[in-house]
Amino acid sequence: MDDTSNGIKFHIDMDSFYSSVEVRENPELQGFPVIVGSDPKNGTGRGVVSTCSYEARKYGISSAMPVSKAYRLCPHAVFLPVNMELYKQVSSRVMNIIKKFSDKFEQVSVDEAYLEIGKTVGNYEDAVRYAQQIKDKIYNYEKLTCSIGIAPNKTIAKIASDFKKPDGLTAIKPEEVENFLSPLPVSKIPGVGKKTNEALDNLGVKTIGDLKNFDVQVLIGKFGKSGLRMYQIAKGIDNREVEEQTEVKSISKEDTFDEDIADPITAEEIIDILSDEVHNSLVKKKYLFKTVTLKLRLDDFTTCTRSKTFVSYRSEAGVIKKESKELMNQFIKNNGNCKFRLLGVEVSKLFKIKDGQTMITDFL
Ligand SMILES: [Mg+2]
């Protein structure tokens, strides 16, 4: 855990996301059972329900149910095809809002994210106020509701976000975890599906409290690793961090010249400058690299790239400079004297340095 973290984790889940977006786009659907999924073909369709509105849930319809069954339960529902392009656009706007509120942000699906806000939020009261601000912002910008769970770890935060849907906000302080979890059915544990639920039921385990008091060896014998995982969750244990994704795939700088460059020494000087710029943003963004790529555009506009990949991660500006120049000189050696219109330096195969980690990879 880094020094800005107080351990409080948030799980945000958009409420019946696909169908809510559809209703927002078609306000005349407001209040109707709306089912997004495969074409029901008057009850003969073979696909499944992706998402359905809360009105549709009242008929017993749920995600992943065969659409033919949903049709039988509620033939007058509005059935719509999945418009993933639209949901992705809305999702990226929502996620951008959430990201701005976060110190650490981990998107887990099109409509779900974990976050940590260690700097601004000191305790659970602050966290609740902060979560309400996030909800308000998303609603003001996108006219969509979400549910937020706040807890000492990711799994409990996820269970908490599901606790009062839609438009819910549930905070579980560390001292409340046991009382919160114990009465819940085991099916509330993420990953416990119909089969596991039945198997646990056969063992007499109905609630998370039952699970916590059960013999862990029997659980491991029956379910393997997942048995241990379930047991730990029942005890309120989950040590997973909010993992920020590496969105940056490469960092590069390039320069196009007014006059083509024929002198290798001048080209080397430019490479030094580009390498320093690349290295600066590498340090600022806290990445290590494995690959250095030199981009060359010749006077006849042909563009070539040459790369070198290291076995281990590197961080030094000197390595970027030396490798880029060697790649250029090798290129000149193979192709004769060239005139360059453009030179570019790029590093890729990046690794994000986590807070507290130091760059001790410079061992060559
Ligand atoms: Mg959702």
Residues whose N, C-alpha, C, O or C-beta is under 5 A from the ligand:
A	BS01	MG	D13 M14 D15 S16 F17 D111
